[in-house]
Amino acid sequence: MGTFPNSGWGYHDATISSFRLTPGDTLPARLLVGGTSFSSGAQQASFAPSLYAHVRAGELFVSNKGPNRGGAGFLICPTCGRALDPDDPGSHQYHLPDTMDAPFGQPSGKAVWYSFGTLLANAAAIVLQVDPGELRVGVRAVKRGPGTIHGEVSLYDDVPGGAGYARAIQGNLEDILRKALDLGLKCYNPDCPGACYHCMLDYRNQKVHPLLDRELGAAILKYVLHGDQPTLDRQVMDHCANVLGEFAQVTWQVKPGVAADGQYFPLVLEDRARNRIGLWVIHPLEARPTAEERQAILAQFGLRCAVHTSFDLERRPLWVLDHLVTG
């Protein structure tokens, strides 16, 4: 895996791995082949008559030949993209179980990974007793099996020359994870809407303020530490349905919720042609129902399924209204 400057470790979904380059593995920066001072250079003035100089636009590159000095490169898992130990590849699972999902291509999925990373960074600063401004969070999309793109969260120090925080984080990982869960479960601001300047927001992460949510970060941490998988209770589903209903009543007939094939739909929308759409509310970390499951409900109950996360319903209900049935 690639690492951020001064880091050397990364989070892969809900699993941690350690990787650090050893001295000599990375070749020094070199220029691509092109014109040289010998073939294209101009002789200098009298102050250095034996010196020839050539100026051109070029590209520097750095080559990493792998962890072994033989330079054979990296052994890569074709399924998830993880760099494996060539001496002991072993079996591994670097993805969420089939019952969980957090697609990085969707705002609700990004919210999960950025919230998780932010809680980790804040907890690490507390446990290590360092300035929070010296730790940064990086999130990128990674392949986690066929057709599955999740997030990979990395923490790295933002100190010139490096401060070694990555190794300190790994050495105190359990305390940091537990502290992160602590931070995700409570905020001292009684009016906190899920993320505020008392718990998650600061100037450095202002670009992702619309995505941050303590409960989403805590949900990942509960799974990592305790194996708990997130679910939504009926009260949360009803709240999400009420948010959407306020906007939907302008163009739809809003009907009470129903249960179909064991699934609760807190809101049913009906158009003038009496076509019915049932709102299926899921947690952002829940796996999306399959097309077969939705088709079965349509065939048996005449109800088209509009599957949306609680995050989208609370944060951008108008978008949901414009994209009720997406598949």
ABEGO torsion letter per residue (X at the ends): XBBBBGBGBBBBEABBBBBBBBBGABBBBBBBBBBBAAAABBBBBAABAABBBBBBBBBBBBBBAEABAAGAEBBBBAAAGBBBBAABAEBBBABBBAABBBBAABAAAAAAAAAAAAAAAAAAAAAAGBBAAABBBBBBBBBBEBGBBBBBBBBBBBBBGEAGAAAAAAAAAAAAAAAAAAAAABBABAABAGBBAAAABBAAAAAAAAABBAAAAAAAAAAAAAGBBBBBBAAAAAAAAAAAAAAAAAABBBBBBBBBGGBBBABBBBBAAGBBBBBBBBBAABBBBBAAAAAAAAAAAGBBBBBBBAAAAAABAAAAAAAABAX
